[in-house]
Amino acid sequence: MMKLNWNLKKFEALTPYELYDIMWLRNEVFVVEQNCVYQDADYKDQKGWHLMGVDEEGKLMAYVRLLPAGVSYAEEPSIGRVITNPSARGSGAGKELMQVAISQCEALFGRAPIKIGAQFYLLKFYKALGFEQTSEIYLEDGIEHVEMIRFYKNE
């Protein structure tokens, strides 16, 4: 398993280098690899928290954006722009990323349901993390998605 160091920052605390790494990785995977032309810069980044997993050399290997309720969804906070560096795939980094993201989301926004717009092919991955499908399949930028919610359970 890849050893990652986790760092959570509000937008205004990101260094220019961190912001560049985030935008590079999001473009590398969502635009180039998935061949999806879409507007990644959506003015939500400034309203959220950015969770970055970097390797021992400081290279960005995993990333998510955490948004409070009222930004992407009216009632629930959300986890979005979930991404792992192609070189980190199969290492467990994606699962660790989501586990840390869920924990941080609860710490930031309280123990409440968390909503995501998941790419449909990752349905099993998110179900294993406690998310439940709450919508039919819909197309977003030409890719099948479903809405999912992780309901807070007293554990």
ZANU-325854 format. One record per residue: residue number from 1; x negated, y negated, z of N, C-alpha, C in turn. Coordinates in nm, 3 decimals. Layout:
ZANU-325854
PT  nr     n.u     n.v     n.w    ca.u    ca.v    ca.w     c.u     c.v     c.w
PT NUM       X       Y       Z       X       Y       Z       X       Y       Z
...
***
This chain:
ZANU-325854
PT  nr     n.u     n.v     n.w    ca.u    ca.v    ca.w     c.u     c.v     c.w
PT   1  -0.084   0.119   0.000   0.000   0.000   0.000  -0.088  -0.124   0.000
PT   2  -0.049  -0.220  -0.079  -0.123  -0.345  -0.092  -0.104  -0.429   0.034
PT   3  -0.212  -0.484   0.088  -0.205  -0.571   0.205  -0.180  -0.714   0.158
PT   4  -0.066  -0.770   0.200  -0.033  -0.908   0.162  -0.025  -0.995   0.287
PT   5  -0.066  -1.118   0.270  -0.051  -1.220   0.374   0.068  -1.306   0.334
PT   6   0.161  -1.327   0.427   0.285  -1.397   0.399   0.278  -1.542   0.447
PT   7   0.330  -1.630   0.365   0.330  -1.772   0.395   0.465  -1.829   0.354
PT   8   0.530  -1.899   0.446   0.662  -1.960   0.420   0.648  -2.110   0.429
PT   9   0.690  -2.181   0.323   0.678  -2.326   0.321   0.800  -2.392   0.259
PT  10   0.834  -2.509   0.312   0.932  -2.594   0.244   0.866  -2.650   0.120
PT  11   0.946  -2.692   0.025   0.894  -2.741  -0.103   0.788  -2.849  -0.085
PT  12   0.818  -2.948  -0.001   0.725  -3.061   0.011   0.592  -3.023   0.077
PT  13   0.585  -2.906   0.139   0.461  -2.860   0.201   0.374  -2.776   0.106
PT  14   0.430  -2.738  -0.009   0.353  -2.660  -0.107   0.238  -2.745  -0.162
PT  15   0.121  -2.684  -0.177   0.012  -2.755  -0.243   0.039  -2.752  -0.394
PT  16  -0.023  -2.840  -0.468  -0.008  -2.832  -0.614  -0.051  -2.696  -0.670
PT  17  -0.152  -2.635  -0.610  -0.200  -2.505  -0.656  -0.097  -2.395  -0.628
PT  18  -0.034  -2.400  -0.510   0.070  -2.301  -0.478   0.189  -2.316  -0.572
PT  19   0.231  -2.441  -0.595   0.344  -2.464  -0.685   0.311  -2.416  -0.826
PT  20   0.191  -2.440  -0.872   0.150  -2.393  -1.004   0.155  -2.241  -1.011
PT  21   0.100  -2.174  -0.907   0.102  -2.027  -0.903   0.245  -1.973  -0.907
PT  22   0.335  -2.036  -0.831   0.476  -1.995  -0.829   0.538  -2.009  -0.967
PT  23   0.520  -2.126  -1.028   0.581  -2.150  -1.159   0.519  -2.059  -1.265
PT  24   0.387  -2.035  -1.255   0.322  -1.945  -1.351   0.381  -1.805  -1.341
PT  25   0.393  -1.753  -1.218   0.443  -1.617  -1.200   0.589  -1.606  -1.244
PT  26   0.671  -1.704  -1.209   0.812  -1.701  -1.251   0.822  -1.703  -1.403
PT  27   0.742  -1.786  -1.469   0.744  -1.790  -1.615   0.689  -1.663  -1.677
PT  28   0.582  -1.608  -1.620   0.520  -1.486  -1.673   0.620  -1.371  -1.677
PT  29   0.698  -1.357  -1.570   0.790  -1.244  -1.562   0.926  -1.277  -1.622
PT  30   0.990  -1.384  -1.575   1.127  -1.411  -1.618   1.138  -1.461  -1.762
PT  31   1.041  -1.535  -1.810   1.049  -1.590  -1.946   0.974  -1.501  -2.045
PT  32   0.846  -1.473  -2.019   0.764  -1.399  -2.115   0.797  -1.250  -2.114
PT  33   0.780  -1.185  -1.997   0.799  -1.039  -1.990   0.943  -0.999  -2.022
PT  34   1.039  -1.072  -1.965   1.180  -1.036  -1.987   1.238  -1.102  -2.112
PT  35   1.154  -1.176  -2.183   1.193  -1.241  -2.308   1.324  -1.318  -2.292
PT  36   1.327  -1.404  -2.191   1.449  -1.476  -2.156   1.421  -1.626  -2.153
PT  37   1.480  -1.695  -2.248   1.463  -1.840  -2.251   1.569  -1.902  -2.161
PT  38   1.525  -1.964  -2.052   1.619  -2.028  -1.960   1.546  -2.139  -1.886
PT  39   1.622  -2.228  -1.826   1.567  -2.340  -1.751   1.538  -2.296  -1.608
PT  40   1.414  -2.263  -1.579   1.374  -2.217  -1.446   1.379  -2.330  -1.345
PT  41   1.333  -2.447  -1.384   1.335  -2.563  -1.294   1.479  -2.614  -1.284
PT  42   1.544  -2.583  -1.171   1.688  -2.608  -1.159   1.725  -2.705  -1.045
PT  43   1.627  -2.775  -0.992   1.646  -2.871  -0.882   1.691  -2.805  -0.752
PT  44   1.680  -2.673  -0.744   1.709  -2.605  -0.617   1.581  -2.583  -0.536
PT  45   1.467  -2.581  -0.603   1.341  -2.556  -0.533   1.319  -2.656  -0.419
PT  46   1.355  -2.781  -0.442   1.333  -2.886  -0.342   1.419  -2.867  -0.218
PT  47   1.525  -2.788  -0.227   1.619  -2.770  -0.116   1.591  -2.642  -0.037
PT  48   1.488  -2.569  -0.078   1.468  -2.438  -0.018   1.333  -2.417   0.047
PT  49   1.315  -2.294   0.085   1.191  -2.244   0.143   1.131  -2.146   0.045
PT  50   0.998  -2.139   0.043   0.928  -2.058  -0.055   0.840  -1.958   0.021
PT  51   0.870  -1.830   0.001   0.796  -1.723   0.067   0.699  -1.662  -0.033
PT  52   0.571  -1.668   0.003   0.466  -1.623  -0.087   0.386  -1.512  -0.021
PT  53   0.364  -1.404  -0.093   0.275  -1.297  -0.049   0.151  -1.300  -0.134
PT  54   0.038  -1.326  -0.070  -0.088  -1.335  -0.144  -0.182  -1.222  -0.100
PT  55  -0.264  -1.179  -0.195  -0.360  -1.074  -0.163  -0.483  -1.134  -0.095
PT  56  -0.583  -1.050  -0.068  -0.701  -1.096   0.006  -0.782  -1.200  -0.071
PT  57  -0.767  -1.206  -0.203  -0.836  -1.308  -0.283  -0.753  -1.435  -0.296
PT  58  -0.631  -1.435  -0.239  -0.545  -1.552  -0.247  -0.456  -1.556  -0.370
PT  59  -0.450  -1.445  -0.445  -0.366  -1.440  -0.565  -0.221  -1.411  -0.527
PT  60  -0.129  -1.486  -0.586   0.014  -1.468  -0.559   0.062  -1.336  -0.617
PT  61   0.109  -1.248  -0.529   0.153  -1.114  -0.570   0.303  -1.095  -0.555
PT  62   0.367  -1.173  -0.469   0.511  -1.158  -0.447   0.567  -1.292  -0.402
PT  63   0.690  -1.318  -0.442   0.749  -1.450  -0.414   0.901  -1.439  -0.412
PT  64   0.964  -1.517  -0.324   1.108  -1.542  -0.328   1.135  -1.685  -0.285
PT  65   1.253  -1.730  -0.323   1.302  -1.861  -0.282   1.421  -1.838  -0.190
PT  66   1.420  -1.900  -0.073   1.528  -1.889   0.024   1.605  -2.021   0.026
PT  67   1.735  -2.012   0.003   1.818  -2.133  -0.004   1.928  -2.129   0.101
PT  68   1.953  -2.243   0.166   2.063  -2.248   0.263   2.198  -2.239   0.193
PT  69   2.301  -2.209   0.270   2.438  -2.210   0.218   2.465  -2.347   0.157
PT  70   2.544  -2.347   0.050   2.581  -2.472  -0.015   2.492  -2.510  -0.132
PT  71   2.385  -2.436  -0.155   2.297  -2.467  -0.268   2.331  -2.377  -0.387
PT  72   2.313  -2.246  -0.373   2.351  -2.154  -0.481   2.494  -2.103  -0.461
PT  73   2.529  -2.077  -0.334   2.662  -2.025  -0.302   2.720  -2.112  -0.191
PT  74   2.851  -2.133  -0.194   2.917  -2.225  -0.101   2.900  -2.183   0.045
PT  75   2.917  -2.054   0.073   2.925  -2.012   0.212   2.805  -1.935   0.264
PT  76   2.723  -1.879   0.176   2.614  -1.794   0.221   2.478  -1.850   0.181
PT  77   2.379  -1.830   0.269   2.242  -1.855   0.223   2.206  -1.750   0.119
PT  78   2.102  -1.777   0.042   2.067  -1.682  -0.064   1.917  -1.661  -0.076
PT  79   1.885  -1.546  -0.131   1.748  -1.511  -0.168   1.748  -1.503  -0.319
PT  80   1.657  -1.575  -0.382   1.654  -1.574  -0.528   1.512  -1.584  -0.582
PT  81   1.503  -1.577  -0.715   1.375  -1.580  -0.785   1.281  -1.473  -0.726
PT  82   1.340  -1.356  -0.699   1.264  -1.244  -0.641   1.169  -1.191  -0.747
PT  83   1.040  -1.189  -0.714   0.944  -1.152  -0.817   0.818  -1.090  -0.756
PT  84   0.768  -0.989  -0.824   0.637  -0.935  -0.789   0.547  -0.946  -0.911
PT  85   0.422  -0.972  -0.885   0.323  -0.980  -0.991   0.318  -0.843  -1.060
PT  86   0.311  -0.839  -1.193   0.305  -0.709  -1.261   0.195  -0.618  -1.206
PT  87   0.085  -0.674  -1.162  -0.024  -0.592  -1.109   0.006  -0.535  -0.971
PT  88   0.114  -0.581  -0.907   0.151  -0.532  -0.773   0.263  -0.429  -0.777
PT  89   0.318  -0.403  -0.894   0.432  -0.312  -0.903   0.391  -0.170  -0.867
PT  90   0.482  -0.103  -0.796   0.455   0.033  -0.753   0.376   0.041  -0.624
PT  91   0.341  -0.075  -0.568   0.259  -0.078  -0.446   0.342  -0.091  -0.319
PT  92   0.475  -0.110  -0.335   0.560  -0.135  -0.218   0.574  -0.283  -0.188
PT  93   0.509  -0.368  -0.268   0.513  -0.512  -0.243   0.654  -0.568  -0.255
PT  94   0.733  -0.518  -0.349   0.870  -0.567  -0.369   0.959  -0.538  -0.249
PT  95   0.948  -0.418  -0.197   1.028  -0.381  -0.079   0.985  -0.463   0.042
PT  96   0.853  -0.476   0.061   0.803  -0.557   0.173   0.847  -0.702   0.157
PT  97   0.841  -0.754   0.036   0.884  -0.891   0.007   1.028  -0.912   0.053
PT  98   1.117  -0.820   0.016   1.258  -0.836   0.051   1.280  -0.819   0.202
PT  99   1.207  -0.730   0.265   1.222  -0.713   0.410   1.179  -0.840   0.483
PT 100   1.068  -0.898   0.442   1.022  -1.024   0.502   1.120  -1.136   0.470
PT 101   1.171  -1.140   0.347   1.265  -1.244   0.306   1.394  -1.238   0.388
PT 102   1.447  -1.118   0.410   1.569  -1.103   0.491   1.544  -1.152   0.632
PT 103   1.432  -1.113   0.689   1.395  -1.155   0.825   1.380  -1.307   0.833
PT 104   1.315  -1.366   0.736   1.295  -1.512   0.735   1.427  -1.586   0.711
PT 105   1.511  -1.531   0.626   1.642  -1.590   0.598   1.724  -1.596   0.727
PT 106   1.723  -1.487   0.803   1.795  -1.484   0.930   1.735  -1.582   1.030
PT 107   1.603  -1.594   1.034   1.537  -1.688   1.125   1.571  -1.833   1.090
PT 108   1.575  -1.862   0.961   1.601  -1.999   0.915   1.748  -2.038   0.924
PT 109   1.836  -1.948   0.883   1.976  -1.983   0.860   2.073  -1.911   0.954
PT 110   2.020  -1.831   1.045   2.107  -1.758   1.137   2.142  -1.621   1.082
PT 111   2.196  -1.540   1.171   2.232  -1.403   1.133   2.369  -1.405   1.066
PT 112   2.366  -1.426   0.938   2.488  -1.439   0.858   2.470  -1.358   0.730
PT 113   2.579  -1.334   0.657   2.566  -1.265   0.529   2.470  -1.340   0.436
PT 114   2.393  -1.265   0.358   2.299  -1.321   0.260   2.348  -1.277   0.122
PT 115   2.359  -1.372   0.030   2.410  -1.341  -0.104   2.299  -1.352  -0.208
PT 116   2.302  -1.262  -0.304   2.206  -1.265  -0.415   2.278  -1.241  -0.546
PT 117   2.218  -1.288  -0.653   2.258  -1.253  -0.789   2.150  -1.160  -0.841
PT 118   2.177  -1.030  -0.841   2.076  -0.930  -0.871   2.083  -0.884  -1.015
PT 119   1.967  -0.862  -1.074   1.966  -0.799  -1.205   2.019  -0.657  -1.186
PT 120   2.113  -0.619  -1.271   2.187  -0.494  -1.253   2.097  -0.371  -1.244
PT 121   1.988  -0.370  -1.320   1.902  -0.251  -1.318   1.836  -0.231  -1.182
PT 122   1.839  -0.332  -1.095   1.780  -0.322  -0.961   1.884  -0.293  -0.852
PT 123   2.004  -0.253  -0.893   2.113  -0.228  -0.799   2.073  -0.132  -0.688
PT 124   2.014  -0.019  -0.721   1.975   0.081  -0.619   1.872   0.024  -0.522
PT 125   1.778  -0.053  -0.575   1.674  -0.116  -0.493   1.738  -0.203  -0.385
PT 126   1.832  -0.289  -0.426   1.896  -0.379  -0.330   1.992  -0.306  -0.237
PT 127   2.060  -0.202  -0.287   2.148  -0.123  -0.200   2.067  -0.059  -0.087
PT 128   1.948  -0.011  -0.118   1.862   0.051  -0.017   1.820  -0.049   0.091
PT 129   1.830  -0.178   0.061   1.797  -0.285   0.157   1.920  -0.337   0.230
PT 130   2.035  -0.272   0.208   2.157  -0.308   0.280   2.251  -0.401   0.206
PT 131   2.224  -0.432   0.080   2.313  -0.519   0.002   2.424  -0.436  -0.060
PT 132   2.542  -0.496  -0.070   2.658  -0.431  -0.131   2.704  -0.511  -0.252
PT 133   2.737  -0.442  -0.359   2.786  -0.509  -0.480   2.920  -0.572  -0.453
PT 134   2.934  -0.701  -0.490   3.060  -0.773  -0.463   3.120  -0.835  -0.589
PT 135   3.065  -0.803  -0.705   3.122  -0.855  -0.830   3.108  -0.752  -0.939
PT 136   3.178  -0.777  -1.047   3.159  -0.698  -1.168   3.029  -0.744  -1.232
PT 137   2.982  -0.667  -1.329   2.862  -0.706  -1.405   2.895  -0.831  -1.486
PT 138   2.802  -0.926  -1.484   2.815  -1.046  -1.567   2.681  -1.073  -1.634
PT 139   2.686  -1.144  -1.746   2.564  -1.179  -1.817   2.515  -1.315  -1.769
PT 140   2.387  -1.321  -1.735   2.323  -1.448  -1.703   2.196  -1.453  -1.786
PT 141   2.190  -1.550  -1.876   2.076  -1.565  -1.966   2.049  -1.436  -2.044
PT 142   2.156  -1.366  -2.081   2.145  -1.246  -2.163   2.107  -1.120  -2.085
PT 143   2.101  -1.127  -1.951   2.063  -1.013  -1.868   2.179  -0.979  -1.776
PT 144   2.210  -0.848  -1.766   2.320  -0.805  -1.678   2.283  -0.829  -1.532
PT 145   2.375  -0.892  -1.460   2.360  -0.922  -1.317   2.485  -0.878  -1.242
PT 146   2.472  -0.865  -1.110   2.586  -0.849  -1.020   2.559  -0.932  -0.896
PT 147   2.665  -0.982  -0.836   2.651  -1.048  -0.707   2.651  -0.941  -0.600
PT 148   2.568  -0.962  -0.498   2.559  -0.867  -0.388   2.549  -0.946  -0.257
PT 149   2.601  -0.887  -0.150   2.593  -0.950  -0.019   2.538  -0.848   0.081
PT 150   2.450  -0.895   0.165   2.402  -0.816   0.279   2.474  -0.871   0.401
PT 151   2.571  -0.795   0.448   2.651  -0.839   0.561   2.571  -0.816   0.689
PT 152   2.578  -0.911   0.779   2.506  -0.898   0.905   2.577  -0.794   0.993
PT 153   2.498  -0.702   1.042   2.552  -0.600   1.131   2.477  -0.610   1.263
PT 154   2.548  -0.602   1.373   2.481  -0.602   1.503   2.404  -0.471   1.516
PT 155   2.272  -0.484   1.516   2.188  -0.364   1.519   2.117  -0.354   1.652
***
